[in-house]
Structure formats: C-alpha cells, structure tokens
Amino acid sequence: MDKRLEKIENYIRQYHMIEKGDRIVIGVSGGADSVCLLMALCSLQEKLGFQVLVCHVNHELRGEEAAQDEAYVEMLCHKMQVPFFAFHENVELIAKKRKESLEEAGRYVRRQAFEQLCKEQGGTKIATAHHSNDNAETMLLNMARGTGLRGLCGIRPVYGKWIRPLLELSREEIEQWLKDCGISYCIDETNQEDEYTRNRIRHHIIPVLEEQVNTRAVEHFVKLSEQAEEIYEYLEKQTDQAWNICAEQTDGFQSGKEIFLRAEEMKHLDPVIKKFLIQRAVSEVAEAQKDIESRHIQAILQLFERQTGRQIDLPYSITAKRMYEGVLLAKDDKKVISVHQKEKRKEESDSVLCLQIPGETQIPGTNLKICCTISGENEKNSAKEIPQKSYTKCFDYDIIKCSLCVRYRRPGDYFTIDGEGKKKKLKSYFIDEKIPQEERDRQLLIAEESHIVWIPGRRMSSYYQVGDQTKKILKIKIMEE
C-alpha cells in the first residue's frame, strides 16, 4: 500500500471517521485536493466497507472554465464508477443577497449542496478535502482575528457528519501523489490571485515561515491544533457541568430564546470557565458564533459587578441586562419596550379577551394565538409531565365556573400556591421573583375573574391542577404563528 494512503487510513481509524456501511458524500471541485480525496476513498471503500458518491458545485463564476471542471469531474467519476451529482448556483447573486464575500457565499452554497445530497441520497457522512496547509492557514486567520482557543484548534478532523481524511497530508504530498499516479486535475486560476485573504496567507506568509523559520512549520501547526483541541474538549466538559448549575434557558412565546446566568453560582467558577460559559450563552441566544469577540465576553463579565438595570448591546441585536440575581441575555428587539409600547400596554390593561374553548383565540397586535382543547381523564398522566415553565398547560376543567380570559395584570390579582388553597397576590409574586417592572407590565395572564389561572412561562395556580377527581382536562397552548 502507498505510504500516503496508509497514512490516510490510519488517520481515519484514529478519529473513527468511517464506519462499515457508511454512505459518504465527497465534495469534488476537480482541484488536486478533492481529486486526491476521491482517489483515496475509492481505494479504501472495499477494505473499510463503505460507499462513495460525488457532489460537484458549479459556482457559475468562471464561465467555460467552470463547465470544463464539471465535465472533468463527471468523466473521472464515470471512470471510477462513482455516482456523480452536480449543483449549479449563482454565487455572485447569493453573495449580494446575503451581503457576504464571494468566498463566504461559495462556502455556504457548497455546504447546502452537500447537506441536500446527503439527505436525498441517504448519505451518512460528508467528506471534504482539507489538508494540513489549509489547517495552518485557518489557524493563522483565526489567531489574527482574535477567535481565541477555539480558533487555535483549526479545522476539526470530525465535526458531526463532516469528516476531513486528508488533514495530515500537505499540499505538496497531495500534488506529488497525483503526479506519481499520472492523474491530472483542474487548476482554478482564482486560487493564484491575492484578492482573498486566505490566498495572501498561502502565497506570502506560509512560505516565509517554511523558508526562514522552520521547514516543518505546517506540520507543527497541525500538532498544535491537535493539542489545542484536546484542551478545548476538556474545557467544554467543564463548561457542561457549570452550565447545569449557572444557566437557565427558556424559549418564550414573547421573547424567543433567552438565557439567565445566575451571579451567585457564577462567582465560584474558574475565570476561564466563566468565559466559556458566557461565550456559549451568547452563541445560544444568537444562534451563531461569528462576530462574538473577547471584548463582548469581557463586557458581560463586568456587567456582573454593576448595579441592577444596567445593560449592554451585543452583536445579533442581543442585550445583556443586569438583573437582581444575575445577567439576562435576550434578543434586543424582543426585550426592550419603547415608551409608545408602554403607553399602549397601559391602555390594553383594562381590556379583556375571552378564550374560545375549545378553539383558537388570536391575541390582537401580536403573532400569538392560544389553542384550547378538552380531553378526558385518560390524559392525566401526560398532563402531570408537562414542565412548570412551559407554554403548554393542562387544567381541571370541571372546577372552572366562569369564562377564562387573557389579559395583563390588574390590582387585586392573586393565585393559589398550594393544595390547601393558600393565596398569594400577583404583585407579591412578581416582587419575590425579582421580575423587572417592564416585564410585569407585558406579562400575559390567563385568568378567571381576579383569580390568575396561569402565568405563562412561569407557573400556574395550584387550584386548577389536574387531580384524582378530574373528569375533563383543559389543555391550553400558546403558539407563535
């Protein structure tokens, strides 16, 4: 066996990239790297017991050259008896729509195509042809951009269904291997230009490091990324434990995803775990990681030392606000109420909207609707399993005497807190729970006259809980349209 193929096989086994029976989608552009990956996996598929199929994405940027690349990959697949699938995407148009560079848009459409083909053809893994030089370039880019330890990890060998079997091979090894085998490949002239940042690193920085610092610089980058990955995985496990103690996540019908970080528990954490935890929390709310920098994490850390009510703005329209017992992270457009909105809510506080039972009730001025259904006692067990802080609740319909309504708070509102009928004023509950004034004003309530049946997302009155004597169960679900 060729020593380079053996190196790839060992790398695949080391990271458990491929299992017997896998169906692997290979991204093949026609360049040296992806042609080498196709050749290597075709050579190993019988031995390791997997199948391959090829996905080629034509970016429609280089006219006839791009068409020739596609034709070459199709011919190569026919020769190797590998299923071939081509996608055509107008990357220039997509880049304008997404307000991204051509490089970023190209990466996006390739990922979309690979995922789509994987889904349509029963793929289990997606293989890309990243090699050690790509890894070194990525690490340098990440370090320059200030992405921290995660960026130092470079390109992961395995990430979910995505695998990179060539990461231990250099660009030079790949090109020499193809030359030894007499296999040609396509050359994308745009890779020779210095328009893209990655190309400038490839053409000017890496050569200087190899020629003037250490000829094995790229190899050492690979080893460093592996060490950084081990450290990162350990810190992630520590963060998992801290998350269970310090973070509380909700998916509110009014506020979307929000995360509360408890100050008392946070202060006992090691500083590096604090930063990891905050990074994760912001990423969860943003549903993205890009543009979240060290300065943002530091600003949130400082917020824990400031007085209640202070807040800072973060990327993706997120605000971090100091509360009584910690910091709340939420989408700014969902959490900040303008003066106009407050006045409108004040006007609405006297309005009452009766629920349609059974049926659906649209809440005016919102994208929310309340769905009510009635079921028999056979649903008792499932009713008891619904978490307290959710937007679906079950109630004892037998004891409801008046119409239920949805409204905002009023003087005299109360609910029961135990099975003995002990009452608590809604105002006292809000104070005890340290709920900010603006949240109290916009908290929707389900009520039977002055008795609060349910504070959605927080708790329900014990009086209406489903019990052993319940015959009819009322299920209320609040949904976004």
C-alpha positions as CSV (number, residue, x, y, z in Angstrom):
1,M,0.0,0.0,0.0
2,D,1.2,3.5,-0.8
3,K,2.5,5.2,2.4
4,R,0.3,8.2,1.8
5,L,-2.8,6.0,1.5
6,E,-1.7,4.2,4.6
7,K,-1.3,7.5,6.4
8,I,-4.9,8.4,5.4
9,E,-6.3,5.0,6.6
10,N,-4.6,5.3,9.9
11,Y,-5.9,8.9,10.3
12,I,-9.5,7.7,9.5
13,R,-9.2,4.9,12.1
14,Q,-7.7,7.2,14.7
15,Y,-10.7,9.5,14.6
16,H,-13.3,6.9,13.8
17,M,-14.3,8.8,10.8
18,I,-15.9,6.0,8.8
19,E,-17.9,3.0,9.9
20,K,-18.8,-0.1,7.9
21,G,-22.0,0.6,5.9
22,D,-21.4,4.4,5.7
23,R,-22.5,6.2,2.5
24,I,-20.1,9.1,2.0
25,V,-20.8,12.3,0.0
26,I,-17.5,13.6,-1.3
27,G,-17.2,17.3,-2.3
28,V,-15.1,17.3,-5.5
29,S,-14.3,20.5,-7.3
30,G,-11.8,19.0,-9.7
31,G,-8.8,20.5,-8.0
32,A,-5.8,18.5,-6.7
33,D,-7.1,18.2,-3.2
34,S,-10.6,16.9,-3.9
35,V,-9.4,14.6,-6.7
36,C,-6.9,13.1,-4.3
37,L,-9.6,12.6,-1.7
38,L,-11.8,10.8,-4.3
39,M,-8.9,8.6,-5.3
40,A,-8.0,7.7,-1.7
41,L,-11.6,6.9,-0.6
42,C,-12.2,4.8,-3.7
43,S,-9.1,2.8,-2.9
44,L,-10.3,2.2,0.7
45,Q,-14.0,1.7,0.3
46,E,-13.9,-2.0,-0.3
47,K,-11.4,-2.6,2.6
48,L,-13.4,-0.4,5.1
49,G,-16.8,-1.3,3.8
50,F,-18.4,2.0,2.7
51,Q,-19.8,3.6,-0.4
52,V,-19.0,6.9,-2.0
53,L,-20.9,9.4,-4.2
54,V,-19.6,12.7,-5.5
55,C,-21.1,16.2,-5.3
56,H,-19.8,18.9,-7.6
57,V,-20.9,22.5,-7.2
58,N,-20.6,24.9,-10.2
59,H,-20.5,28.4,-8.8
60,E,-21.2,30.0,-12.2
61,L,-18.3,32.4,-11.7
62,R,-15.8,31.3,-14.4
63,G,-17.9,30.6,-17.4
64,E,-16.4,28.0,-19.7
65,E,-13.6,27.1,-17.2
66,A,-16.2,26.1,-14.7
67,A,-18.1,24.0,-17.2
68,Q,-14.8,22.2,-18.1
69,D,-14.2,21.5,-14.4
70,E,-17.6,19.9,-14.1
71,A,-17.2,17.8,-17.2
72,Y,-13.8,16.6,-15.9
73,V,-15.2,15.5,-12.5
74,E,-18.1,13.8,-14.2
75,M,-15.7,11.9,-16.5
76,L,-13.5,11.0,-13.5
77,C,-16.5,9.6,-11.6
78,H,-17.6,7.6,-14.7
79,K,-14.1,6.1,-14.9
80,M,-14.1,5.3,-11.2
81,Q,-17.7,4.0,-11.3
82,V,-18.8,6.5,-8.7
83,P,-22.3,8.2,-8.7
84,F,-22.0,11.9,-9.8
85,F,-24.3,14.8,-8.9
86,A,-23.9,18.4,-10.0
87,F,-25.4,21.6,-8.5
88,H,-25.5,24.9,-10.2
89,E,-25.6,28.0,-8.0
90,N,-25.3,31.7,-8.9
91,V,-22.8,32.5,-6.1
92,E,-22.4,36.2,-7.1
93,L,-26.2,36.8,-6.7
94,I,-26.3,34.8,-3.5
95,A,-23.3,36.8,-2.1
96,K,-25.2,40.1,-2.8
97,K,-28.4,38.8,-1.2
98,R,-26.6,37.5,1.9
99,K,-24.2,40.6,2.0
100,E,-21.2,38.3,2.0
101,S,-18.0,38.0,0.1
102,L,-17.9,35.6,-2.9
103,E,-15.6,33.3,-0.7
104,E,-18.2,33.1,2.1
105,A,-21.1,32.7,-0.2
106,G,-19.3,29.9,-2.1
107,R,-18.7,28.1,1.2
108,Y,-22.3,28.5,2.1
109,V,-23.7,27.0,-1.2
110,R,-21.3,24.1,-1.1
111,R,-22.4,23.2,2.4
112,Q,-26.0,23.5,1.4
113,A,-25.5,21.3,-1.6
114,F,-23.6,18.6,0.3
115,E,-26.3,18.5,3.0
116,Q,-29.1,18.4,0.5
117,L,-27.4,15.5,-1.5
118,C,-26.7,13.7,1.8
119,K,-30.4,13.9,2.7
120,E,-31.7,12.9,-0.7
121,Q,-29.3,10.0,-1.3
122,G,-29.2,8.6,2.2
123,G,-25.7,9.8,3.0
124,T,-24.3,9.3,6.4
125,K,-21.0,11.3,6.2
126,I,-19.7,14.3,4.2
127,A,-16.0,14.3,3.3
128,T,-14.1,17.4,2.3
129,A,-10.5,17.6,1.1
130,H,-9.0,20.0,3.7
131,H,-5.3,19.3,4.2
132,S,-2.6,20.4,6.6
133,N,-1.8,23.6,4.7
134,D,-5.5,24.6,4.9
135,N,-5.4,23.9,8.6
136,A,-2.3,26.2,9.1
137,E,-3.9,28.9,7.0
138,T,-7.1,28.7,9.1
139,M,-5.2,28.8,12.4
140,L,-3.3,32.0,11.3
141,L,-6.5,33.6,10.1
142,N,-8.2,32.8,13.4
143,M,-5.4,34.0,15.6
144,A,-5.2,37.3,13.6
145,R,-9.0,37.8,14.0
146,G,-8.9,37.1,17.8
147,T,-11.1,34.0,17.9
148,G,-9.3,32.6,21.0
149,L,-8.6,29.0,21.8
150,R,-11.4,27.6,19.6
151,G,-9.7,29.2,16.6
152,L,-6.4,27.7,17.5
153,C,-7.9,24.3,17.1
154,G,-8.1,24.9,13.4
155,I,-10.1,22.5,11.3
156,R,-11.6,19.6,13.2
157,P,-10.9,16.1,11.8
158,V,-14.5,15.2,12.6
159,Y,-17.4,17.5,13.3
160,G,-20.8,15.8,13.3
161,K,-21.2,14.0,10.0
162,W,-18.4,16.1,8.4
163,I,-15.0,14.3,8.0
164,R,-11.6,15.5,6.7
165,P,-9.5,12.4,5.9
166,L,-6.6,14.4,4.3
167,L,-5.8,16.7,7.3
168,E,-2.4,15.0,7.9
169,L,-1.2,15.4,4.3
170,S,0.4,18.5,3.0
171,R,-0.5,20.2,-0.3
172,E,3.0,19.1,-1.6
173,E,2.3,15.5,-0.7
174,I,-1.1,15.5,-2.5
175,E,0.2,17.0,-5.7
176,Q,3.2,14.6,-5.8
177,W,0.9,11.6,-5.2
178,L,-1.3,12.6,-8.1
179,K,1.8,13.1,-10.3
180,D,3.1,9.6,-9.3
181,C,-0.3,8.1,-10.2
182,G,-0.5,10.0,-13.5
183,I,-3.8,11.6,-12.5
184,S,-4.5,15.1,-13.8
185,Y,-6.6,17.8,-12.1
186,C,-8.1,21.2,-12.7
187,I,-6.5,24.4,-11.8
188,D,-8.7,27.3,-10.6
189,E,-6.8,30.5,-11.6
190,T,-8.6,32.5,-8.9
191,N,-6.6,30.5,-6.3
192,Q,-3.5,32.1,-7.7
193,E,-4.7,35.6,-7.1
194,D,-4.2,37.6,-3.9
195,E,-7.7,39.1,-3.8
196,Y,-8.7,36.7,-1.0
197,T,-7.1,36.9,2.5
198,R,-6.5,33.2,2.6
199,N,-4.6,33.3,-0.7
200,R,-2.4,36.0,0.6
201,I,-1.6,33.9,3.7
202,R,-1.0,30.9,1.4
203,H,1.3,32.8,-1.0
204,H,3.2,35.1,1.3
205,I,3.1,34.1,5.0
206,I,3.3,30.3,4.9
207,P,6.3,30.3,2.5
208,V,8.2,32.7,4.8
209,L,7.6,30.6,7.8
210,E,8.7,27.4,6.0
211,E,11.8,29.0,4.3
212,Q,13.0,31.4,7.0
213,V,11.7,29.9,10.3
214,N,11.2,26.1,10.1
215,T,10.7,23.9,7.1
216,R,8.3,21.8,9.2
217,A,6.2,24.8,10.2
218,V,2.9,23.5,8.7
219,E,3.4,20.1,10.4
220,H,3.9,21.9,13.7
221,F,0.7,23.8,13.2
222,V,-1.1,20.5,12.8
223,K,0.3,19.2,16.1
224,L,-0.5,22.5,17.9
225,S,-4.1,22.3,16.6
226,E,-4.4,18.7,18.0
227,Q,-3.1,19.8,21.4
228,A,-5.5,22.8,21.4
229,E,-8.4,20.6,20.5
230,E,-7.7,18.3,23.5
231,I,-7.6,21.2,25.8
232,Y,-10.7,22.7,24.3
233,E,-12.6,19.5,24.7
234,Y,-11.7,19.3,28.4
235,L,-12.8,22.9,29.0
236,E,-16.1,22.2,27.1
237,K,-16.8,19.3,29.5
238,Q,-16.1,21.6,32.5
239,T,-18.4,24.1,30.9
240,D,-21.2,21.5,30.5
241,Q,-21.1,20.9,34.3
242,A,-21.1,24.7,35.0
243,W,-24.0,25.2,32.6
244,N,-26.2,22.9,34.6
245,I,-25.6,24.9,37.7
246,C,-25.4,28.5,36.4
247,A,-27.6,28.8,33.3
248,E,-31.3,28.8,32.9
249,Q,-32.7,28.7,29.3
250,T,-36.2,29.4,28.2
251,D,-37.9,29.7,24.8
252,G,-40.5,32.3,25.5
253,F,-43.5,33.0,23.3
254,Q,-42.9,36.7,23.7
255,S,-39.1,36.9,23.9
256,G,-37.8,34.0,21.9
257,K,-34.8,32.1,23.3
258,E,-33.2,33.8,26.4
259,I,-30.7,32.7,28.9
260,F,-30.3,33.8,32.5
261,L,-26.8,33.4,34.2
262,R,-27.0,33.3,38.0
263,A,-24.5,35.6,39.6
264,E,-24.1,33.7,42.9
265,E,-23.2,30.4,41.2
266,M,-21.0,32.2,38.5
267,K,-18.7,33.7,41.1
268,H,-17.5,30.3,42.2
269,L,-16.3,29.3,38.7
270,D,-12.7,29.5,37.4
271,P,-12.3,32.6,35.2
272,V,-11.7,30.6,32.0
273,I,-14.9,28.5,32.6
274,K,-16.8,31.8,33.2
275,K,-15.7,33.0,29.8
276,F,-16.5,29.7,28.1
277,L,-20.0,29.7,29.7
278,I,-20.7,33.3,28.6
279,Q,-19.5,32.5,25.1
280,R,-21.8,29.6,24.9
281,A,-24.8,31.5,26.3
282,V,-24.4,34.4,23.8
283,S,-24.0,31.9,20.9
284,E,-27.1,30.0,22.0
285,V,-29.2,33.2,22.0
286,A,-27.7,34.5,18.8
287,E,-27.8,31.1,17.1
288,A,-24.4,32.0,15.7
289,Q,-20.8,32.2,16.8
290,K,-19.2,34.6,14.2
291,D,-18.6,38.2,15.4
292,I,-18.8,37.3,19.1
293,E,-15.4,38.5,20.3
294,S,-13.4,38.5,23.5
295,R,-14.4,42.2,24.2
296,H,-18.0,41.2,24.3
297,I,-17.4,38.4,26.8
298,Q,-15.3,40.7,29.0
299,A,-18.1,43.3,28.9
300,I,-20.6,40.8,30.1
301,L,-18.2,39.7,32.9
302,Q,-18.0,43.3,34.0
303,L,-21.8,43.6,34.0
304,F,-22.0,41.1,36.9
305,E,-20.2,43.8,39.0
306,R,-22.6,46.6,38.1
307,Q,-26.0,47.6,39.5
308,T,-29.4,46.2,38.6
309,G,-30.9,47.6,35.4
310,R,-27.6,48.3,33.6
311,Q,-27.4,46.7,30.1
312,I,-25.1,46.4,27.1
313,D,-25.7,45.8,23.4
314,L,-24.1,42.8,21.7
315,P,-24.0,41.5,18.1
316,Y,-27.1,40.0,16.6
317,S,-29.4,42.5,18.4
318,I,-28.8,40.9,21.7
319,T,-28.8,42.7,25.0
320,A,-27.2,41.6,28.3
321,K,-29.1,43.1,31.2
322,R,-28.1,43.0,34.9
323,M,-31.0,41.7,36.9
324,Y,-31.4,41.2,40.7
325,E,-29.7,37.7,40.7
326,G,-27.6,37.7,37.6
327,V,-27.5,38.6,33.9
328,L,-30.2,38.0,31.3
329,L,-29.3,37.6,27.6
330,A,-32.1,38.1,25.1
331,K,-32.8,39.5,21.7
332,D,-33.0,43.2,22.0
333,D,-36.0,43.7,19.7
334,K,-37.9,41.3,21.9
335,K,-36.9,42.6,25.3
336,V,-36.7,46.4,25.0
337,I,-40.1,48.2,25.3
338,S,-40.4,51.7,23.9
339,V,-42.4,54.5,25.6
340,H,-45.1,54.1,23.0
341,Q,-45.4,50.4,23.7
342,K,-45.7,51.0,27.4
343,E,-48.4,53.5,26.9
344,K,-50.2,51.1,24.6
345,R,-49.9,48.3,27.2
346,K,-51.4,50.7,29.8
347,E,-54.4,51.2,27.5
348,E,-54.7,47.5,27.0
349,S,-54.5,46.6,30.7
350,D,-58.2,47.2,31.0
351,S,-59.1,45.1,28.0
352,V,-60.3,41.5,28.3
353,L,-60.2,38.8,25.6
354,C,-62.3,35.8,26.3
355,L,-60.8,32.4,25.3
356,Q,-62.6,30.3,22.7
357,I,-62.9,26.9,24.5
358,P,-62.5,24.6,22.6
359,G,-60.9,26.6,19.7
360,E,-58.3,29.2,18.9
361,T,-58.0,32.8,20.1
362,Q,-55.8,35.3,18.3
363,I,-54.2,37.9,20.5
364,P,-54.6,41.3,18.8
365,G,-51.4,43.2,18.0
366,T,-49.3,40.1,18.3
367,N,-48.3,37.0,16.3
368,L,-49.6,34.8,19.1
369,K,-52.6,32.5,19.3
370,I,-54.0,30.4,22.2
371,C,-55.2,26.9,21.4
372,C,-57.6,25.3,23.8
373,T,-58.7,21.6,23.7
374,I,-60.7,19.5,26.1
375,S,-59.9,15.8,26.7
376,G,-61.0,13.1,29.1
377,E,-59.3,11.7,32.3
378,N,-57.2,9.3,30.3
379,E,-54.8,12.2,29.6
380,K,-54.0,12.7,33.3
381,N,-50.5,11.2,33.3
382,S,-49.3,13.2,30.3
383,A,-50.8,16.4,31.9
384,K,-48.7,15.9,35.0
385,E,-45.5,15.5,33.0
386,I,-45.6,19.0,31.4
387,P,-42.8,21.2,32.9
388,Q,-43.8,24.2,35.1
389,K,-42.0,26.8,32.9
390,S,-43.5,26.0,29.5
391,Y,-46.2,27.4,27.2
392,T,-48.5,24.4,27.3
393,K,-50.5,23.6,30.4
394,C,-53.4,21.3,31.5
395,F,-56.1,22.4,33.9
396,D,-59.0,20.8,35.8
397,Y,-61.9,22.0,33.5
398,D,-64.5,20.7,36.0
399,I,-63.8,23.5,38.5
400,I,-63.8,26.4,36.1
401,K,-67.0,28.3,36.6
402,C,-66.6,31.5,34.6
403,S,-65.2,32.3,31.2
404,L,-61.4,32.3,31.0
405,C,-59.8,35.4,29.6
406,V,-56.3,36.6,28.5
407,R,-55.2,40.0,29.8
408,Y,-52.5,41.9,31.5
409,R,-52.2,42.4,35.3
410,R,-54.7,44.3,37.4
411,P,-54.9,45.4,41.1
412,G,-56.2,42.5,43.2
413,D,-54.9,39.7,41.1
414,Y,-54.0,36.5,43.0
415,F,-53.4,32.8,42.6
416,T,-53.2,29.8,45.0
417,I,-49.8,28.4,45.8
418,D,-50.7,25.0,47.4
419,G,-53.3,22.3,47.7
420,E,-54.7,23.9,50.9
421,G,-55.9,27.0,49.0
422,K,-53.3,29.5,50.3
423,K,-53.4,32.6,48.2
424,K,-50.7,34.9,47.0
425,K,-51.0,38.3,45.4
426,L,-49.7,38.5,41.9
427,K,-47.8,41.7,42.8
428,S,-46.1,39.9,45.7
429,Y,-45.1,37.1,43.4
430,F,-43.5,39.5,40.9
431,I,-41.6,41.2,43.7
432,D,-40.4,37.9,45.3
433,E,-39.3,36.5,41.9
434,K,-37.5,39.8,41.2
435,I,-39.2,40.2,37.9
436,P,-38.4,43.7,36.4
437,Q,-41.1,46.3,36.2
438,E,-41.2,46.3,32.4
439,E,-41.7,42.5,32.3
440,R,-44.5,42.7,34.8
441,D,-46.3,45.2,32.5
442,R,-46.1,42.9,29.5
443,Q,-46.7,39.5,31.1
444,L,-49.8,37.9,29.6
445,L,-52.1,36.2,32.1
446,I,-54.9,33.6,31.8
447,A,-57.5,34.5,34.4
448,E,-60.9,33.6,35.8
449,E,-62.0,37.0,37.1
450,S,-59.3,38.0,39.6
451,H,-58.0,34.5,40.1
452,I,-54.9,34.0,37.9
453,V,-55.2,30.6,36.4
454,W,-51.8,30.7,34.7
455,I,-48.8,32.9,34.4
456,P,-47.5,31.5,31.0
457,G,-43.8,30.6,31.1
458,R,-43.7,30.9,34.9
459,R,-46.3,29.0,37.0
460,M,-50.0,28.1,37.3
461,S,-52.4,28.3,40.2
462,S,-52.5,25.1,42.3
463,Y,-56.3,25.4,42.5
464,Y,-56.6,24.4,38.8
465,Q,-54.2,21.5,38.8
466,V,-55.4,18.2,37.4
467,G,-56.2,15.8,40.3
468,D,-57.6,12.4,41.0
469,Q,-61.2,13.6,40.8
470,T,-60.7,15.4,37.4
471,K,-63.0,14.2,34.7
472,K,-62.4,16.8,32.0
473,I,-58.9,18.3,31.2
474,L,-58.5,21.7,29.5
475,K,-55.2,21.9,27.6
476,I,-54.0,25.4,26.7
477,K,-51.1,26.0,24.4
478,I,-49.7,29.4,23.4
479,M,-48.1,29.4,20.0
480,E,-46.4,31.8,17.6
481,E,-47.8,32.0,14.1
